[in-house]
Amino acid sequence: MVWAADDTRLGRRVALKFLPEELEKDPAALERLKREAQAASSLNHPRICTIYDIDAENGRHFIVMEFLDGQTLKHHILKSGFQIPEMVELASQIADALEAAHARGIMHRDIKPANIFITGRGLIKVLDFGLAKFTRTGRLRAANAQRSSSAPLSPTEEVLTGSGIALGTMPYMSPEQIRGDDLDARTDLFSFGAVLYEMATRRMAFHGTTVDDVTDKILNREPVNPAQINPALPAALQAIIRKALEKQRSLRYQTASDLLADLQRLKRDIESGRQKDSDSAAPIPRATKTIDSLAILPLANETQDPETDYLSDGITEMLINNLSQLPKLRVLPRSTVFRYKGRELDPITLGRELGVRAVLAGRVVHRADTLTIKVELVDAARQAHLWGGNFSRKLDDIFAVQEEIAQQISEHMRLHLSPQEKKKLAARDTVNREAYQAFLRALYFWNKWTPTSSWRALEHCREAIEEDPAYAPAHAVMADCYTSLAVFGDLPAKEAFSKAKAAASKAVEMGPTLSDAHLAVGLINLYFDWDWVNAEKHLRRAVDLSPHSARAHYGLSLWLLVQQRQQEAIQEADCALELDPLSLPMNFNVGYLNYFAGNNDRAIEQFERILEMDASFVQASLILSPAYMRKGLLPKALATIEKALPQSGNWSSLRGMLGVVHAGSGRANEARQILDDLKKEGASVPLLSYWAAIISNALQDKEQALDWLEKACEERVGLLVLLKVASGFRNLSQEPRYQAILQRIGLP
């Protein structure tokens, strides 16, 4: 929790980093804050954020630190990536900071993009020394500094710094850090290698779908050659990354000074023209046996009829879904490629921008009962045409055309499919053309993720199921539509979830190996049945069936949140976001989970980024507003809701949040007026009991809040599963009626 402040004595802008209120009594958290202040304040270096003081006021501990204007390295990587000269310059600055810290006997132990800041002037600042550990030299310096007090090492400090304990952030930890071995400065160099890999490729060096998977990759497997992802990388930079990521530390860079020297040598060569940067023509790599990454661009709808967009979009999405099943192939998700819809772009340039070897582009024309599809597959890295096809068929042959395109792609990318994989690629969920077209329409609207579009998607799911009652994906999407309408507050929970449950059960019955079917059942078990055991079973099954599905990891993250396993939930959400980085729902989920975990700054950063991506995505405003309130930014909280309300069509949940903001800002009359208005609307506001409870509690009317919570419990309002992790009702925790509600829900 970081606030901007003015130092009135010295007339300067500073930042105040507070411990979250709930961690004030946590000795480890207090020790970490103290450690951050001690470690960083002992380092006077322009590439390390300056610490001015550590203090406490009214029982709240905080650090006074340098005010920085800019963004984190993580944000920059997600947003735009780097040109080679800029990357090398920034990497040199990071290495310079590590050299300074190591020279003072300090290991950072948590080097990652989120802990590196780029100022508006393009300068690096390394942040968060909360996990720092002093080497023997550093301990001697610290001991000399504290000799006058003769203070012994605290038990908590011994826990934080002792060997045998793995501390850090999983995808960036060194092998020795994961094993809990004794560490030296070389652990930071491995972490920096992982950061440099991500700067060069915009992908994590050691990404996995589970913690065990990431651990195995760090300990036993080499990351994908960064040049396969970004062919423009100079050979010298590839060598630097490889050496920094050596698993055996004796083969790794031994000092930050050595690493810095190599980066500065590369920087000199780039500036003198001896090394090509990313603006130069990259050498064409030799063809490999297998092309392992693919972007399928949205097929252009040349029918000139927006009503047939569902067809071109649907065929694109089904090709993405089918080819994503192949374990040897990385296919970019729908949200990443659909941002290029309607734009005429060079596939080779786009392939390099997206970091994929191959790009499929094409066009669709639908006239009467004839479907014409023209596609071209290019090798972006080698700047070579791989295959082109022109298909003109009756609409009844749509399945055969899609199957043939997928097969041609796999053959020309030299994937060498097994018989089982070929069978999987050719599998059809329905052979009914009308059912399939209705399902494509349903997907088209479902992907818009709004209440209105959910109703439209539901209508087309019904059409698909009428044509083919055994169409499992249509049942799964129908279940998702009903579930979302309950969560959006557009349909009463009991009505929505009973219909969702029937559709999801049918989906699992008809498609027992369909990941989305198990996801639908798991979410209903979670939000309506309050059946944690079966929810976990189905949500984990969804991940097992489709480990590269962002939605599957999204579902599991929600179960982990309800189980109060917030950090694991965030790891799953981050995994989902890595798989589908431009998906608004996946971005929202990361902010949502961080909000409930108390990571307010990251939540705010995430929601603000979503609104930059799409200002009409009002769900982000719904949680961004209370996040601002937590930081005392009441005018921003109010402005956020007031801006979103007209965009949302006066959504009742936003009005409910407006009541909460008014109550929290001391405007009780305005809050009561909103509550009265919602009550007058009655049944047209399915989440009335939930929002009435929150507003009443914000107005300090405990009995009224408990009355409404009991009503919400009777109505099976799904959001009640968050009571244990939500901060808004903590003042009721000792109330017998509140305890009875928790027992009725069965929260752990």
N, C-alpha and C positions, 0 to 999 in steps of 0.2 A: 504494500500500500504506500504509494509515493505521492506527495503533495508538493506543488510549487509554493514557494514562500519568499518573502523579502526579509533580508537581514538588515534591520533598521539601524544597527550600530555601525556597520561597515558599508551600508548602502549598496548591497549587491543582491542579485537573485540567487536563491539556493533551492535545493530540493530536500524535503524531509521524508525519510523512509521509515515508516512506522511498522511495528509488528502488528499483524491482525489481532484484534481484541481478544479473540478466542485462544490465541497462543501466548498471551501475556504470562500465564502461569505454567508454561511449558519450559522446563529448564534447558532442554536441548535447543529450542527456538531462541531463547534469550542468549545462550552461549554462542549460537551461530551469528546473531546480530553483533555481539561483542567481538567475535572473531573477525567478522567482516571489517569492522571499524579498526581493529588493531592491525590487521594485515595490510589493508589498503592505505591507512594513514602512515604506515612506515615506508611507503613507496611514493617518492616524489618524482613522478614521471609524467610527461605530457600525454602518453597513450593509456594512462590508467586514471579512472575517475577519482578525483580528489575527495578525501573525507576530511571534513573540518572539525567535527565534534560528535560525541555520543552523549545522550542525555535522557532524562525521563521527566514527564510532566503529567500530574494527575493519574499516576499509575500506568502511563503509556510510554514505552521505551521507543526511542527513535535515533536515527543517524542524521546528522546535518552534512549534506554532500553537495558537490558541484552540480549546478543546474545545466542540463544538456538539452539542446534543441536538435532534433533529427529523428532517426528511427533505428530500430535494432537491425542487425545483420540478417536475422531470420526474416523480418518483414521485407527487406530489400530483395532477398533471394526469391521469396514467394511472388513478389510484385513484378520484378523485371530482370533479375540476373545481372551479369556483368560482362563488359568487354574485357579482353585479356589484359591490356595495360592497367586498367583500373583495378582488376582483381589482384594483379601482382603487387601493385602499390599498397592496397589495403592489407594484403597478406603480410607484406614486409612490416607494416606498422604493428600488426598483431604480434609477429615474431619479436619485434623490438620490445613490446610490452612484456612478453614472457621472459625475454633475456634479462630485463630489469628485475622482475620478480624473483627469478631463479638466482640472480646474483645476490639478492638479499636473503636467500635461503627460504623462499616461500613458493610452495606448489599451490596452484589454483584449484585443481582437482574437479572443476566443473566448467571447462572450456566448451562452449557450444554457441551456436548463432544467436540464441536469445540473450546471452550474457556479453555480447559484443555490440557496441553502439557506434553508429556512423553519424557524426554531426552534420549539420547543414553545410559545413565547409569541407566535407569529405574527409574528416579526420576520425581515426579510430579511438574509442575509449573502452577499455576492458572493465567490466562491471562484476559485482557480486562475488566477493571473496569469502562468502559465508561457509564454504567447505574447505577453505585453505588450510594447509598443513605446513608447519615449519619443519624444514630439514634440520639436521644436526646443527649446521651453521646458523640457521634461522633461530633455532631454540636457544643457542648461546646468546645471540643478540637480544632475544626477548627476555632471557633470564637476566642479562645485564641491565636491561631497561627497567626490570621490576625488582632488582636486588634490594632496593631501599625498602620495599614493602615486604619482602620475603614471603610473598604469597605463593602457596603450593598450587600445583596443577589441580583444578577442580575435577571431581569425579566425572562431571558431564564433559569437560574438555578432554579427559582421557578417553571417553567413549568416542568422541568426535574425531580424535586423531589417532587412535590406536590401530594397530595392524589387525588383520583378520576381519575387517568390516568393509563391505563394498558400498562406498558412497559416490554419488555422481548422477549423471543422467544417462540412462542405458545406451542409446545408440552412439554415444560419444565416449564411452568408457574404454580404457585400455584393457587388454587381456589380463594384465596383472591386477588392475583395479577390480575387475569382475571376480577374479579368484580370491580377492581379499589379501593379496600378498603385500609385503612391505613395499612402499612406493618411493620413487625418486622423481626428479624433474622430468624424466623421459615419459612419464604418464601424460603430462600436459602436451608433449609433442605429438603423441599418438592422437589425442583428442583434437589437436589443431589440424592434424592430417585429415581427420574426418570432416572437420569444418571446411578445409580447403577443397576437399573432394566435392562437398555440397555446393560451394561457391562455383566450382568449375562445371558442374553437371546439373545443378538444381535438383539433385536427388541425394538422399542419404546414402552414405557408403554401406551402412549395415542396417538396411530396412528389413523388417519381418512382421508377420501377422501376430506373433505372440512374443512374450518376453523370452521364452526358451529358444525360439527361432532366432531372435536377435543375438542372444548369448552364444548360440552355436556358430553364427556367422562371424562374430568378433573373435572367437577362440579358434575356429577351425577353417574358415573359408575366406577366400580373397574376394574383394568387391569386384563388380564388373569393371573392366578397363575403362577409365573415364573417357578415353579417346573414342570408344564405341558410341558413347552418348554425345560427346561434343568433339567431332573430328578436328575442329580448329585449334585444339590445345597444342601448344608447342611441346616438343618431345622433352625439353628440359623441365617443364612444369609437370608433365606426367611422371618423370623420374623423381621429382621432389615429393609428389604425393605418395608414390609407391614406397619411398624410403621412410617417410614419416609414419606410414601405416604398417611397417614391419611388425609382425606379431612378437618376434623375439627381440627384446629391447636392446640386446647387444648389437643387432644389425640395424637398428633404428638410428636416426640422428641422435648423437650423444648429448648435444647441447643446443639450446636455442640460438646460440651464436653461429653455429655451423649452418643451421637451417636458414637463418637470416642472411648469411653470406651468399648462399645459393640463390635466394630470392633476389638479392640485390644484383648479383651477376646477371640473372635473367632479365631484370629490369633494365640494366645497362644495354644488354644485347638487343632488347626490343626497341629501345630508344635510338640505338645506332643503326637499326635496320637489319641486324644480323639474325634476328628471330622474327618470324611473321606473327602478327597479332591476329585477332578474330576479324579485323576488317580486311585482311589479306585473303587471297584465294587459298583455301585449304587444299592440301594435297589429296588426291582421290585415293582412298584406301583400296587395297585389293579386296576383291569379293571374298567373303567367308562362306563356308558351307551353308550356314544358316543365318538368315536375317531375323533377328530376335525381337524387333520392336516395330510397331505399326501405328500410324494415325489414320483413321477412316474419317475423312472430312464429310460434313453433311452434304448429301447428294442434292444438287441444285434442282429445284422444281421449275422446269421450263414449260409447264402447262399454263402458266400465267393465271392460275386460279388459286388464291390462298386457301380455299376449301380443300384442296388436295395436298396441302403441306403435310398433313398427317401421313401421307403415303411415302413421300421422299424421306421425311424424318424417321418414319417407322422402319423403313427398309434399312436406313443407316444404323438405327439403334439395334435392330435384330442382327445385322452383320457384326456389330461391336460385341453384342452379348454372346453370339455363337463362337466367334474367334477368341474371345476372352477365356473360354473354357480350356484352351490349349496351354498346358503348363510351360511349353518352350517359348511362348510368345507373350510379349508385353504389349497390350493394346490400350491406347489412351482412352480414358473414360469419356462418356458422353458430354459431361459438362465442360471438359477441356476443349474438345473439338467444336462443339456447337457455338462457341463464341465467334467462330469464323463463318457462321452461316450467312449467306448472302454476299460474301466478299470474294472478289476475284483475286486470288493470290497464287504466286508461283509455288508449286508443291515442293520443289527442291529447297527454296529459301525457307519455307514453312517447316519442312522436316528438320532443318538445322536449328530453327528457333525452338521447336518442340522437343528436340533431343531424341528423335527416332530415326531409324535407318530407312524405313519405307513409308510412303504416303499413298493412300488410295483416294482419288477424287473422281467425281462423275456427275451425271445428269439424269433426270427422270422426266419422261413425257408420258402423260396419261390421256389418251384420246378414246372416248367411248369404251370399248372393251379391250383395247390394246394398250400394252405397257411397253415402253421402250426405255432401256437402261444402257447408258454408255459409261464405261469406267476405264480408268488408267491407273496402273500401279507403277510407281517410280522408286528407285533406290536413291534417296536423297543424299546419302554419303558419297556414293560413286557418281552422282549426277547422271544416272542411266535409266532408260526406260526398261521396265521388266516385263510388262504385259498390258495389253489393252483388249477390251471386249465390247461388242455392240450386240445387245439382245433385244429383239422385238418379238414379243410373245403375247398371247391372250392372257388376260388377267388371271384366268384359272391356273396358269403356269407360274404364278409368282413364287411358289415354294421351290420349284425346280430351278428357277433363275437364281434365287438367293443361294441355294445349295451349290450351284455351279460356280457362282462368283467366289464363295468361300473356299471351294476346292481349288480353284485356279490360284487364288491368293496363296494358299498353303503350299501348292506345288512350286510356284515361281519364287517363293521365299525360302524354298528348300528346307521345309520343316520336317520332312520324313516322318509322317504320322504313322502311328501304330494302327493295327486294325480296329482296336477299341476306340482310338481317337477319331478315326475316320467315321466310325459308326456314330459317335457322339456328335460330330459335326453335321452329320446328315439327319440327325433325329428331328422329328417334327412333333410339336405339341398338339397340332390339329391338322387335318387335311381339308377342312372346310374353309373355302375362300371367304365367304361372308363373315364367318366367325373371326377369321384372321384380320380382315379389314376393320371390323368393329373393334378388335383388340388394339390395333395400331392407333385408332382414334382415341381409345381410352388412354393409351400410353402418352399420346400427344398432350392431352389435357392433364393427366396425372403429374407429368414432369413440371408443370407450372407451379405446383405446390401452394395453391390458394384454396380457400373454401369454395369459391365459385367454380374453379376448374375441377375440384374434387367431385362436385355434383355432376358436372358434365362427363367426367371420366366414369362415374358410377353408371350413368345412363348407357354408355357404350359397352361397359362390362356386361350389363344385363343383355344387351343385344348379342354379344359374343356367346354368352352362355345359353341363350335361347337357341342359337344355331348349333352349338356343340356343348351339351351339358357336361361333358367330361374334360373340358378345356381348363386344365389346372392353373396356368398363369393368369387367366381371366378371373378365376375365383380368388387367387392371391391378391391381385390388384383391387378387386372389389372389397376384400377384407381390409386392405390398407386404406381405401377411401373412407369406409365407415369409421375406422379407428381415428383417422385424421380429423374427420368431421366432429367426433367426440372431443378430441383435444382442442380443436379450434373453437369449440363451443357453439357449433352450428346445429348440433343434434343432441338430445338428451342421452346421457351415458348408457342407461339401461337399454334404450332402443337401439342406439348405434352399436354397442358392443355385442348385443345378442345377434344382430344381423352379421356383424363382422365375424363372430365366432362360427356361425353356420357356414359362411363362405370359406373361412380359413380351414375348417375341418374338412370341407370338400376338397380344398386345394391339396392338403396332405394326403387325403385318400386317393385322389387321382394322380398326384405327382409326389410320391414319397421321397424322391431324391431331388426335389425342387427346393433350393435354398430359400427362395422368397416365401414359399408356403410355410416352412418352419419359422421363418422370421415373423410372419403374420400371426401364427398361433402363439409364439413366444410373447409378442407384445400384448396380445389380449390376455394371456395368463398373467402378465405383469400388471397391466393397468386396470383390468376389470375383475379377473378372478382372484387377484392378490395371492396367487399360487406361485411362490418363489421357486419351488423345486422344479415344476414343469416348465416354468418360464426359462430357467437356466438350461434345462435339457434341450428345449427347442432352439433357443438362441445360440447355444454352442454348436448344435447340429447344423444350423444355418451357416456358421463360420466354417465348420469342417467340410461342408458340401461345396462351399464357394469361398475359399480363403482370400481371394482377390476381390471380393464384393465389399465395397465401402458400406453399403446398407447393412450387411450382416454384422460388421464390426460396430456400426452405429447402434444396432439393436442391443448387442451385448454390453456396450458401454452404459446404456440406460439401466440395465439390470444391475450392473456393478454399482452405479450411483445409488440406486434404491437400497442396496445392501450396505451402503455407507463405506464403500471401498473406492473413495474418490480418486486416488492416484492411479489405481488400475483402470478406472473408468476413463480418465484423461488419456492414458496410454492407448486404449482402444480407440478413443475418438481421434487422437493424433494419427493413428494407423489408418483410420477411415479417410481422414483428410489427405494423407499422403497418397492414398489410392485414387482419390477424386478431389484434387486440390481446388477446383473452381466450382464445386457444387455448393450452392448456397445452404442447403440443409446440413451438409457436413461441416461447413464453416460455422454455421449457427451452433451445432452441437458442441464444438470445441469451446466456444464462448459460454454456452449454457452450463457445461460441466465445470468449467473453471469458476464460473460465478458461484455455483453451489459448493465448490471446494474452498471458497474464500480467496481465490486468486483473482482479486478484483482488477488489478492492472491488466493482466492478460485477457480477462473477459472483456474489458472496455476496448482494448486494442483490437480484439477480434470482431466485436460488434461494429466498431467504427469502420473497420476494413470492409465488412459486409455491405454497409450502407454506401461506401465508396463504389463497390462493385455494382450495387443495385439499390438505389434510394427507395424503391417501392417495396422492398422486402421488410415489411413492418414488424414481422416477428422479432427481428433484431432490436427494434426500438422498444419492444415490450420488456426486454430484460436489460437493455442498456440503461434505461431510465432508473430502475432501482440500483443498478451498479453505480451510477453517478451519485445517487442518494447516500450510499454507503460512504462515499468519499466526501460527503458534505457539499457536493456541487448541486444544490437544489435548483438554481435557475436553469442549469443544463438539463437536469432531469425533467423539469416542466416543459422546456422548449422541445425536447426530444419527442415527448408524447403529443404535444400540440401540433407539431409538424406532421407526425405520422397519422393522426386521426382522420383528416380529410382524405389522405391517400388510401386509407383502409376502408372507406365507406362507413366511418363511425363505428368500427368494430367494438363490440361490447367489452372485450378483454382489455383493450386500450383505454376505454372509459373507466373500467375498474381500476386500472393502474393509475389513471389520472386522479381518481379519488384517493388512492394511497399517497401519491405525491402531495396532494393538497393537505392531507392529514399530517404527513411528516413535515410539512412546511408551516404548520400552525394555522392553516386555513380550514378550521373544523367545519364552518358553515358550508363552504364549497364542497367539502368531502361528503357531508351529510346530504347535500342536494343531489350529488351524483348517485349516492346510494338509494335515495328515494326514487330517482328517475329509473334506475335499474329495477327496483322492486315493482314499480308501476307496469313495467314491460313484462314482468312475470315469466310466463312459459316461453316467451320469445328469446329469453336469455338463459340457455340451458346451464351455464356456469354461474348463475346468480348466487347460489348458496356459497360457492367457493369464494367469489369476489366479495360478497357481503361479509363473510367471515374475516377476510384480510382487512377490508376497510374498517370494520367495527373494531378489530384489534388495534389497528393503527390509531383509532380514536380513543383507545384505552377503555373500551367497553368490553371487558372480558366475558361477562355472562352472555351478551348478545353474540359475541364471536363464537363462543362454545355452542350456542343454540344453532347457529348457521353451520358450524362444522359437523354437528350431529346430523343435520339435514343433508349435508353433502355426503356424509358417510352412508346414509340411507339411500341416497341416489346413486351411489357407487361412482362418484366423480373420480376419474382416473388420476388427476393431479395430486390427490391425497397421499399417494405413495411416496411423495417427496417430503412429507411432514418432518421426518427425522433429520433431513439435510437442509431444510429451509430455515433461514434465520428469523423469518417474520413471526413465528409462533413460539419462539424459545421462552418468552415470558410466561407461557402457559404450562411449561413442562412439569410443574409440581401440582397442577390442578387435577384432582381425581377424575373429573369428567374428561379431561384431555387424555389422561392415561388410559381411560376406558376406550376412547376412540382409537388410540394406537394399538391396543390389544385387539380390538375388533378388526382392524385392518391386518393385524398380524405382523407388523413391522419388526424386523430383528433388533 
